[in-house]
């Protein structure tokens, strides 16, 4: 149950990040890019472990 809720939160955060990435001003922000890539890496890592 713990991992399921974590996955849901990560998926939601990733969806929000990808939505915000459409805004050029935020896309040029290096801090935002670091957070986005960290989220994506963590999400992909957990997704591959689950499968």
PDBQT receptor file of N, H, CA, C and O in Angstrom, charges set to zero:
ATOM      1  N   UNK A   1       0.837  -1.202   0.000  1.00  0.00    +0.000 N 
ATOM      2  CA  UNK A   1       0.000   0.000   0.000  1.00  0.00    +0.000 C 
ATOM      3  C   UNK A   1       0.874   1.256   0.000  1.00  0.00    +0.000 C 
ATOM      4  O   UNK A   1       0.553   2.241  -0.664  1.00  0.00    +0.000 OA
ATOM      5  N   UNK A   2       1.978   1.215   0.746  1.00  0.00    +0.000 N 
ATOM      6  H   UNK A   2       2.239   0.415   1.285  1.00  0.00    +0.000 HD
ATOM      7  CA  UNK A   2       2.907   2.354   0.787  1.00  0.00    +0.000 C 
ATOM      8  C   UNK A   2       3.401   2.684  -0.618  1.00  0.00    +0.000 C 
ATOM      9  O   UNK A   2       3.318   3.834  -1.050  1.00  0.00    +0.000 OA
ATOM     10  N   UNK A   3       3.915   1.682  -1.334  1.00  0.00    +0.000 N 
ATOM     11  H   UNK A   3       3.982   0.748  -0.983  1.00  0.00    +0.000 HD
ATOM     12  CA  UNK A   3       4.490   1.933  -2.658  1.00  0.00    +0.000 C 
ATOM     13  C   UNK A   3       3.437   2.432  -3.638  1.00  0.00    +0.000 C 
ATOM     14  O   UNK A   3       3.735   3.241  -4.517  1.00  0.00    +0.000 OA
ATOM     15  N   UNK A   4       2.211   1.953  -3.487  1.00  0.00    +0.000 N 
ATOM     16  H   UNK A   4       1.969   1.296  -2.772  1.00  0.00    +0.000 HD
ATOM     17  CA  UNK A   4       1.143   2.387  -4.393  1.00  0.00    +0.000 C 
ATOM     18  C   UNK A   4       0.878   3.881  -4.230  1.00  0.00    +0.000 C 
ATOM     19  O   UNK A   4       0.734   4.602  -5.218  1.00  0.00    +0.000 OA
ATOM     20  N   UNK A   5       0.815   4.345  -2.981  1.00  0.00    +0.000 N 
ATOM     21  H   UNK A   5       0.932   3.759  -2.179  1.00  0.00    +0.000 HD
ATOM     22  CA  UNK A   5       0.554   5.770  -2.752  1.00  0.00    +0.000 C 
ATOM     23  C   UNK A   5       1.737   6.613  -3.223  1.00  0.00    +0.000 C 
ATOM     24  O   UNK A   5       1.548   7.708  -3.753  1.00  0.00    +0.000 OA
ATOM     25  N   UNK A   6       2.951   6.108  -3.032  1.00  0.00    +0.000 N 
ATOM     26  H   UNK A   6       3.105   5.218  -2.602  1.00  0.00    +0.000 HD
ATOM     27  CA  UNK A   6       4.140   6.831  -3.503  1.00  0.00    +0.000 C 
ATOM     28  C   UNK A   6       4.104   6.939  -5.030  1.00  0.00    +0.000 C 
ATOM     29  O   UNK A   6       4.402   7.992  -5.594  1.00  0.00    +0.000 OA
ATOM     30  N   UNK A   7       3.738   5.845  -5.685  1.00  0.00    +0.000 N 
ATOM     31  H   UNK A   7       3.495   4.990  -5.227  1.00  0.00    +0.000 HD
ATOM     32  CA  UNK A   7       3.639   5.848  -7.147  1.00  0.00    +0.000 C 
ATOM     33  C   UNK A   7       2.606   6.851  -7.630  1.00  0.00    +0.000 C 
ATOM     34  O   UNK A   7       2.828   7.560  -8.611  1.00  0.00    +0.000 OA
ATOM     35  N   UNK A   8       1.470   6.909  -6.933  1.00  0.00    +0.000 N 
ATOM     36  H   UNK A   8       1.289   6.334  -6.135  1.00  0.00    +0.000 HD
ATOM     37  CA  UNK A   8       0.415   7.851  -7.313  1.00  0.00    +0.000 C 
ATOM     38  C   UNK A   8       0.914   9.287  -7.190  1.00  0.00    +0.000 C 
ATOM     39  O   UNK A   8       0.688  10.110  -8.077  1.00  0.00    +0.000 OA
ATOM     40  N   UNK A   9       1.602   9.585  -6.068  1.00  0.00    +0.000 N 
ATOM     41  H   UNK A   9       1.786   8.916  -5.348  1.00  0.00    +0.000 HD
ATOM     42  CA  UNK A   9       2.126  10.943  -5.862  1.00  0.00    +0.000 C 
ATOM     43  C   UNK A   9       3.175  11.294  -6.911  1.00  0.00    +0.000 C 
ATOM     44  O   UNK A   9       3.194  12.412  -7.426  1.00  0.00    +0.000 OA
ATOM     45  N   UNK A  10       4.054  10.331  -7.230  1.00  0.00    +0.000 N 
ATOM     46  H   UNK A  10       4.039   9.422  -6.813  1.00  0.00    +0.000 HD
ATOM     47  CA  UNK A  10       5.084  10.588  -8.238  1.00  0.00    +0.000 C 
ATOM     48  C   UNK A  10       4.465  10.803  -9.610  1.00  0.00    +0.000 C 
ATOM     49  O   UNK A  10       4.887  11.682 -10.361  1.00  0.00    +0.000 OA
ATOM     50  N   UNK A  11       3.459   9.994  -9.932  1.00  0.00    +0.000 N 
ATOM     51  H   UNK A  11       3.116   9.280  -9.321  1.00  0.00    +0.000 HD
ATOM     52  CA  UNK A  11       2.792  10.137 -11.226  1.00  0.00    +0.000 C 
ATOM     53  C   UNK A  11       2.120  11.503 -11.334  1.00  0.00    +0.000 C 
ATOM     54  O   UNK A  11       2.177  12.155 -12.377  1.00  0.00    +0.000 OA
ATOM     55  N   UNK A  12       1.484  11.928 -10.241  1.00  0.00    +0.000 N 
ATOM     56  H   UNK A  12       1.438  11.399  -9.394  1.00  0.00    +0.000 HD
ATOM     57  CA  UNK A  12       0.824  13.239 -10.227  1.00  0.00    +0.000 C 
ATOM     58  C   UNK A  12       1.853  14.357 -10.379  1.00  0.00    +0.000 C 
ATOM     59  O   UNK A  12       1.648  15.300 -11.143  1.00  0.00    +0.000 OA
ATOM     60  N   UNK A  13       2.960  14.242  -9.644  1.00  0.00    +0.000 N 
ATOM     61  H   UNK A  13       3.126  13.476  -9.023  1.00  0.00    +0.000 HD
ATOM     62  CA  UNK A  13       4.010  15.261  -9.715  1.00  0.00    +0.000 C 
ATOM     63  C   UNK A  13       4.615  15.309 -11.118  1.00  0.00    +0.000 C 
ATOM     64  O   UNK A  13       4.910  16.383 -11.643  1.00  0.00    +0.000 OA
ATOM     65  N   UNK A  14       4.793  14.133 -11.715  1.00  0.00    +0.000 N 
ATOM     66  H   UNK A  14       4.553  13.261 -11.289  1.00  0.00    +0.000 HD
ATOM     67  CA  UNK A  14       5.364  14.071 -13.058  1.00  0.00    +0.000 C 
ATOM     68  C   UNK A  14       4.413  14.696 -14.073  1.00  0.00    +0.000 C 
ATOM     69  O   UNK A  14       4.844  15.417 -14.973  1.00  0.00    +0.000 OA
ATOM     70  N   UNK A  15       3.120  14.419 -13.927  1.00  0.00    +0.000 N 
ATOM     71  H   UNK A  15       2.769  13.833 -13.196  1.00  0.00    +0.000 HD
ATOM     72  CA  UNK A  15       2.125  14.993 -14.838  1.00  0.00    +0.000 C 
ATOM     73  C   UNK A  15       2.121  16.514 -14.732  1.00  0.00    +0.000 C 
ATOM     74  O   UNK A  15       2.060  17.213 -15.743  1.00  0.00    +0.000 OA
ATOM     75  N   UNK A  16       2.185  17.023 -13.502  1.00  0.00    +0.000 N 
ATOM     76  H   UNK A  16       2.234  16.455 -12.680  1.00  0.00    +0.000 HD
ATOM     77  CA  UNK A  16       2.225  18.471 -13.281  1.00  0.00    +0.000 C 
ATOM     78  C   UNK A  16       3.502  19.052 -13.889  1.00  0.00    +0.000 C 
ATOM     79  O   UNK A  16       3.470  20.102 -14.531  1.00  0.00    +0.000 OA
ATOM     80  N   UNK A  17       4.624  18.362 -13.681  1.00  0.00    +0.000 N 
ATOM     81  H   UNK A  17       4.649  17.509 -13.160  1.00  0.00    +0.000 HD
ATOM     82  CA  UNK A  17       5.903  18.837 -14.214  1.00  0.00    +0.000 C 
ATOM     83  C   UNK A  17       5.870  18.904 -15.737  1.00  0.00    +0.000 C 
ATOM     84  O   UNK A  17       6.339  19.873 -16.334  1.00  0.00    +0.000 OA
ATOM     85  N   UNK A  18       5.313  17.866 -16.362  1.00  0.00    +0.000 N 
ATOM     86  H   UNK A  18       4.932  17.078 -15.878  1.00  0.00    +0.000 HD
ATOM     87  CA  UNK A  18       5.250  17.855 -17.823  1.00  0.00    +0.000 C 
ATOM     88  C   UNK A  18       4.311  18.940 -18.325  1.00  0.00    +0.000 C 
ATOM     89  O   UNK A  18       4.544  19.525 -19.383  1.00  0.00    +0.000 OA
ATOM     90  N   UNK A  19       3.251  19.210 -17.573  1.00  0.00    +0.000 N 
ATOM     91  H   UNK A  19       3.061  18.734 -16.714  1.00  0.00    +0.000 HD
ATOM     92  CA  UNK A  19       2.334  20.287 -17.942  1.00  0.00    +0.000 C 
ATOM     93  C   UNK A  19       3.026  21.639 -17.848  1.00  0.00    +0.000 C 
ATOM     94  O   UNK A  19       2.874  22.486 -18.728  1.00  0.00    +0.000 OA
ATOM     95  N   UNK A  20       3.795  21.835 -16.764  1.00  0.00    +0.000 N 
ATOM     96  H   UNK A  20       3.918  21.147 -16.049  1.00  0.00    +0.000 HD
ATOM     97  CA  UNK A  20       4.508  23.096 -16.571  1.00  0.00    +0.000 C 
ATOM     98  C   UNK A  20       5.641  23.252 -17.577  1.00  0.00    +0.000 C 
ATOM     99  O   UNK A  20       6.022  24.373 -17.914  1.00  0.00    +0.000 OA
ATOM    100  N   UNK A  21       6.183  22.132 -18.059  1.00  0.00    +0.000 N 
ATOM    101  H   UNK A  21       5.873  21.221 -17.785  1.00  0.00    +0.000 HD
ATOM    102  CA  UNK A  21       7.292  22.180 -19.009  1.00  0.00    +0.000 C 
ATOM    103  C   UNK A  21       6.863  22.816 -20.330  1.00  0.00    +0.000 C 
ATOM    104  O   UNK A  21       7.698  23.229 -21.134  1.00  0.00    +0.000 OA
ATOM    105  N   UNK A  22       5.544  22.887 -20.541  1.00  0.00    +0.000 N 
ATOM    106  H   UNK A  22       4.866  22.551 -19.888  1.00  0.00    +0.000 HD
ATOM    107  CA  UNK A  22       5.045  23.514 -21.761  1.00  0.00    +0.000 C 
ATOM    108  C   UNK A  22       5.198  25.027 -21.710  1.00  0.00    +0.000 C 
ATOM    109  O   UNK A  22       5.141  25.701 -22.739  1.00  0.00    +0.000 OA
ATOM    110  N   UNK A  23       5.394  25.560 -20.497  1.00  0.00    +0.000 N 
ATOM    111  H   UNK A  23       5.440  25.013 -19.661  1.00  0.00    +0.000 HD
ATOM    112  CA  UNK A  23       5.560  27.006 -20.344  1.00  0.00    +0.000 C 
ATOM    113  C   UNK A  23       7.043  27.354 -20.517  1.00  0.00    +0.000 C 
ATOM    114  O   UNK A  23       7.861  26.945 -19.693  1.00  0.00    +0.000 OA
ATOM    115  N   UNK A  24       7.410  28.097 -21.566  1.00  0.00    +0.000 N 
ATOM    116  H   UNK A  24       6.745  28.430 -22.235  1.00  0.00    +0.000 HD
ATOM    117  CA  UNK A  24       8.818  28.388 -21.870  1.00  0.00    +0.000 C 
ATOM    118  C   UNK A  24       9.591  29.022 -20.720  1.00  0.00    +0.000 C 
ATOM    119  O   UNK A  24      10.763  28.707 -20.512  1.00  0.00    +0.000 OA
ATOM    120  N   UNK A  25       8.943  29.915 -19.970  1.00  0.00    +0.000 N 
ATOM    121  H   UNK A  25       7.991  30.171 -20.139  1.00  0.00    +0.000 HD
ATOM    122  CA  UNK A  25       9.636  30.603 -18.880  1.00  0.00    +0.000 C 
ATOM    123  C   UNK A  25      10.115  29.611 -17.823  1.00  0.00    +0.000 C 
ATOM    124  O   UNK A  25      11.223  29.740 -17.303  1.00  0.00    +0.000 OA
ATOM    125  N   UNK A  26       9.280  28.624 -17.507  1.00  0.00    +0.000 N 
ATOM    126  H   UNK A  26       8.380  28.519 -17.930  1.00  0.00    +0.000 HD
ATOM    127  CA  UNK A  26       9.669  27.636 -16.513  1.00  0.00    +0.000 C 
ATOM    128  C   UNK A  26      10.666  26.647 -17.097  1.00  0.00    +0.000 C 
ATOM    129  O   UNK A  26      11.527  26.131 -16.385  1.00  0.00    +0.000 OA
ATOM    130  N   UNK A  27      10.548  26.382 -18.397  1.00  0.00    +0.000 N 
ATOM    131  H   UNK A  27       9.848  26.801 -18.976  1.00  0.00    +0.000 HD
ATOM    132  CA  UNK A  27      11.437  25.421 -19.037  1.00  0.00    +0.000 C 
ATOM    133  C   UNK A  27      12.879  25.924 -19.035  1.00  0.00    +0.000 C 
ATOM    134  O   UNK A  27      13.817  25.128 -18.998  1.00  0.00    +0.000 OA
ATOM    135  N   UNK A  28      13.054  27.251 -19.074  1.00  0.00    +0.000 N 
ATOM    136  H   UNK A  28      12.292  27.897 -19.104  1.00  0.00    +0.000 HD
ATOM    137  CA  UNK A  28      14.402  27.818 -19.101  1.00  0.00    +0.000 C 
ATOM    138  C   UNK A  28      15.007  27.912 -17.701  1.00  0.00    +0.000 C 
ATOM    139  O   UNK A  28      16.187  28.227 -17.554  1.00  0.00    +0.000 OA
ATOM    140  N   UNK A  29      14.202  27.640 -16.676  1.00  0.00    +0.000 N 
ATOM    141  H   UNK A  29      13.242  27.384 -16.796  1.00  0.00    +0.000 HD
ATOM    142  CA  UNK A  29      14.674  27.695 -15.292  1.00  0.00    +0.000 C 
ATOM    143  C   UNK A  29      15.468  26.426 -14.984  1.00  0.00    +0.000 C 
ATOM    144  O   UNK A  29      14.917  25.326 -15.015  1.00  0.00    +0.000 OA
ATOM    145  N   UNK A  30      16.764  26.577 -14.687  1.00  0.00    +0.000 N 
ATOM    146  H   UNK A  30      17.212  27.471 -14.662  1.00  0.00    +0.000 HD
ATOM    147  CA  UNK A  30      17.624  25.415 -14.465  1.00  0.00    +0.000 C 
ATOM    148  C   UNK A  30      17.211  24.619 -13.225  1.00  0.00    +0.000 C 
ATOM    149  O   UNK A  30      17.287  23.390 -13.223  1.00  0.00    +0.000 OA
ATOM    150  N   UNK A  31      16.775  25.313 -12.172  1.00  0.00    +0.000 N 
ATOM    151  H   UNK A  31      16.713  26.311 -12.174  1.00  0.00    +0.000 HD
ATOM    152  CA  UNK A  31      16.347  24.625 -10.955  1.00  0.00    +0.000 C 
ATOM    153  C   UNK A  31      15.137  23.751 -11.252  1.00  0.00    +0.000 C 
ATOM    154  O   UNK A  31      15.051  22.619 -10.775  1.00  0.00    +0.000 OA
ATOM    155  N   UNK A  32      14.208  24.274 -12.036  1.00  0.00    +0.000 N 
ATOM    156  H   UNK A  32      14.278  25.193 -12.423  1.00  0.00    +0.000 HD
ATOM    157  CA  UNK A  32      13.027  23.513 -12.429  1.00  0.00    +0.000 C 
ATOM    158  C   UNK A  32      13.426  22.272 -13.206  1.00  0.00    +0.000 C 
ATOM    159  O   UNK A  32      12.864  21.196 -12.999  1.00  0.00    +0.000 OA
ATOM    160  N   UNK A  33      14.412  22.421 -14.114  1.00  0.00    +0.000 N 
ATOM    161  H   UNK A  33      14.868  23.295 -14.282  1.00  0.00    +0.000 HD
ATOM    162  CA  UNK A  33      14.861  21.284 -14.918  1.00  0.00    +0.000 C 
ATOM    163  C   UNK A  33      15.474  20.200 -14.045  1.00  0.00    +0.000 C 
ATOM    164  O   UNK A  33      15.253  19.012 -14.280  1.00  0.00    +0.000 OA
ATOM    165  N   UNK A  34      16.248  20.604 -13.031  1.00  0.00    +0.000 N 
ATOM    166  H   UNK A  34      16.428  21.569 -12.840  1.00  0.00    +0.000 HD
ATOM    167  CA  UNK A  34      16.864  19.638 -12.120  1.00  0.00    +0.000 C 
ATOM    168  C   UNK A  34      15.782  18.854 -11.384  1.00  0.00    +0.000 C 
ATOM    169  O   UNK A  34      15.851  17.628 -11.293  1.00  0.00    +0.000 OA
ATOM    170  N   UNK A  35      14.776  19.570 -10.855  1.00  0.00    +0.000 N 
ATOM    171  H   UNK A  35      14.721  20.566 -10.929  1.00  0.00    +0.000 HD
ATOM    172  CA  UNK A  35      13.683  18.909 -10.142  1.00  0.00    +0.000 C 
ATOM    173  C   UNK A  35      12.933  17.974 -11.082  1.00  0.00    +0.000 C 
ATOM    174  O   UNK A  35      12.594  16.850 -10.711  1.00  0.00    +0.000 OA
ATOM    175  N   UNK A  36      12.676  18.439 -12.290  1.00  0.00    +0.000 N 
ATOM    176  H   UNK A  36      12.951  19.352 -12.592  1.00  0.00    +0.000 HD
ATOM    177  CA  UNK A  36      11.941  17.639 -13.268  1.00  0.00    +0.000 C 
ATOM    178  C   UNK A  36      12.687  16.355 -13.606  1.00  0.00    +0.000 C 
ATOM    179  O   UNK A  36      12.089  15.279 -13.629  1.00  0.00    +0.000 OA
ATOM    180  N   UNK A  37      13.994  16.458 -13.871  1.00  0.00    +0.000 N 
ATOM    181  H   UNK A  37      14.480  17.332 -13.852  1.00  0.00    +0.000 HD
ATOM    182  CA  UNK A  37      14.767  15.275 -14.227  1.00  0.00    +0.000 C 
ATOM    183  C   UNK A  37      14.893  14.309 -13.054  1.00  0.00    +0.000 C 
ATOM    184  O   UNK A  37      14.893  13.094 -13.247  1.00  0.00    +0.000 OA
ATOM    185  N   UNK A  38      15.001  14.849 -11.827  1.00  0.00    +0.000 N 
ATOM    186  H   UNK A  38      15.001  15.837 -11.670  1.00  0.00    +0.000 HD
ATOM    187  CA  UNK A  38      15.047  13.988 -10.639  1.00  0.00    +0.000 C 
ATOM    188  C   UNK A  38      13.737  13.224 -10.500  1.00  0.00    +0.000 C 
ATOM    189  O   UNK A  38      13.740  12.016 -10.265  1.00  0.00    +0.000 OA
ATOM    190  N   UNK A  39      12.621  13.927 -10.644  1.00  0.00    +0.000 N 
ATOM    191  H   UNK A  39      12.619  14.909 -10.835  1.00  0.00    +0.000 HD
ATOM    192  CA  UNK A  39      11.305  13.283 -10.562  1.00  0.00    +0.000 C 
ATOM    193  C   UNK A  39      11.172  12.197 -11.618  1.00  0.00    +0.000 C 
ATOM    194  O   UNK A  39      10.702  11.096 -11.333  1.00  0.00    +0.000 OA
ATOM    195  N   UNK A  40      11.586  12.512 -12.830  1.00  0.00    +0.000 N 
ATOM    196  H   UNK A  40      11.969  13.406 -13.062  1.00  0.00    +0.000 HD
ATOM    197  CA  UNK A  40      11.458  11.563 -13.929  1.00  0.00    +0.000 C 
ATOM    198  C   UNK A  40      12.326  10.332 -13.690  1.00  0.00    +0.000 C 
ATOM    199  O   UNK A  40      11.897   9.207 -13.946  1.00  0.00    +0.000 OA
ATOM    200  N   UNK A  41      13.550  10.543 -13.198  1.00  0.00    +0.000 N 
ATOM    201  H   UNK A  41      13.899  11.457 -12.990  1.00  0.00    +0.000 HD
ATOM    202  CA  UNK A  41      14.454   9.431 -12.925  1.00  0.00    +0.000 C 
ATOM    203  C   UNK A  41      13.903   8.532 -11.823  1.00  0.00    +0.000 C 
ATOM    204  O   UNK A  41      13.926   7.307 -11.941  1.00  0.00    +0.000 OA
ATOM    205  N   UNK A  42      13.406   9.154 -10.746  1.00  0.00    +0.000 N 
ATOM    206  H   UNK A  42      13.387  10.149 -10.650  1.00  0.00    +0.000 HD
ATOM    207  CA  UNK A  42      12.837   8.382  -9.640  1.00  0.00    +0.000 C 
ATOM    208  C   UNK A  42      11.609   7.613 -10.119  1.00  0.00    +0.000 C 
ATOM    209  O   UNK A  42      11.449   6.433  -9.807  1.00  0.00    +0.000 OA
ATOM    210  N   UNK A  43      10.751   8.280 -10.874  1.00  0.00    +0.000 N 
ATOM    211  H   UNK A  43      10.881   9.238 -11.128  1.00  0.00    +0.000 HD
ATOM    212  CA  UNK A  43       9.525   7.651 -11.368  1.00  0.00    +0.000 C 
ATOM    213  C   UNK A  43       9.854   6.465 -12.267  1.00  0.00    +0.000 C 
ATOM    214  O   UNK A  43       9.269   5.392 -12.118  1.00  0.00    +0.000 OA
ATOM    215  N   UNK A  44      10.790   6.652 -13.201  1.00  0.00    +0.000 N 
ATOM    216  H   UNK A  44      11.265   7.524 -13.322  1.00  0.00    +0.000 HD
ATOM    217  CA  UNK A  44      11.172   5.572 -14.105  1.00  0.00    +0.000 C 
ATOM    218  C   UNK A  44      11.836   4.426 -13.349  1.00  0.00    +0.000 C 
ATOM    219  O   UNK A  44      11.622   3.260 -13.682  1.00  0.00    +0.000 OA
ATOM    220  N   UNK A  45      12.635   4.743 -12.338  1.00  0.00    +0.000 N 
ATOM    221  H   UNK A  45      12.809   5.690 -12.067  1.00  0.00    +0.000 HD
ATOM    222  CA  UNK A  45      13.288   3.710 -11.538  1.00  0.00    +0.000 C 
ATOM    223  C   UNK A  45      12.283   2.862 -10.790  1.00  0.00    +0.000 C 
ATOM    224  O   UNK A  45      12.403   1.638 -10.762  1.00  0.00    +0.000 OA
ATOM    225  N   UNK A  46      11.293   3.498 -10.183  1.00  0.00    +0.000 N 
ATOM    226  H   UNK A  46      11.196   4.493 -10.206  1.00  0.00    +0.000 HD
ATOM    227  CA  UNK A  46      10.264   2.758  -9.451  1.00  0.00    +0.000 C 
ATOM    228  C   UNK A  46       9.397   1.963 -10.420  1.00  0.00    +0.000 C 
ATOM    229  O   UNK A  46       9.019   0.829 -10.129  1.00  0.00    +0.000 OA
ATOM    230  N   UNK A  47       9.085   2.547 -11.558  1.00  0.00    +0.000 N 
ATOM    231  H   UNK A  47       9.392   3.469 -11.794  1.00  0.00    +0.000 HD
ATOM    232  CA  UNK A  47       8.236   1.883 -12.540  1.00  0.00    +0.000 C 
ATOM    233  C   UNK A  47       8.896   0.598 -13.037  1.00  0.00    +0.000 C 
ATOM    234  O   UNK A  47       8.221  -0.420 -13.191  1.00  0.00    +0.000 OA
ATOM    235  N   UNK A  48      10.200   0.631 -13.290  1.00  0.00    +0.000 N 
ATOM    236  H   UNK A  48      10.748   1.458 -13.165  1.00  0.00    +0.000 HD
ATOM    237  CA  UNK A  48      10.889  -0.560 -13.773  1.00  0.00    +0.000 C 
ATOM    238  C   UNK A  48      11.008  -1.614 -12.679  1.00  0.00    +0.000 C 
ATOM    239  O   UNK A  48      10.991  -2.810 -12.972  1.00  0.00    +0.000 OA
ATOM    240  N   UNK A  49      11.129  -1.187 -11.415  1.00  0.00    +0.000 N 
ATOM    241  H   UNK A  49      11.143  -0.215 -11.177  1.00  0.00    +0.000 HD
ATOM    242  CA  UNK A  49      11.185  -2.140 -10.308  1.00  0.00    +0.000 C 
ATOM    243  C   UNK A  49       9.848  -2.843 -10.124  1.00  0.00    +0.000 C 
ATOM    244  O   UNK A  49       9.813  -4.037  -9.829  1.00  0.00    +0.000 OA
ATOM    245  N   UNK A  50       8.748  -2.117 -10.295  1.00  0.00    +0.000 N 
ATOM    246  H   UNK A  50       8.777  -1.146 -10.535  1.00  0.00    +0.000 HD
ATOM    247  CA  UNK A  50       7.412  -2.692 -10.131  1.00  0.00    +0.000 C 
ATOM    248  C   UNK A  50       7.145  -3.752 -11.194  1.00  0.00    +0.000 C 
ATOM    249  O   UNK A  50       6.513  -4.769 -10.907  1.00  0.00    +0.000 OA
ATOM    250  N   UNK A  51       7.619  -3.524 -12.417  1.00  0.00    +0.000 N 
ATOM    251  H   UNK A  51       8.132  -2.698 -12.649  1.00  0.00    +0.000 HD
ATOM    252  CA  UNK A  51       7.407  -4.472 -13.512  1.00  0.00    +0.000 C 
ATOM    253  C   UNK A  51       8.436  -5.575 -13.387  1.00  0.00    +0.000 C 
ATOM    254  O   UNK A  51       8.456  -6.496 -14.204  1.00  0.00    +0.000 OA
TER     255      UNK A  51
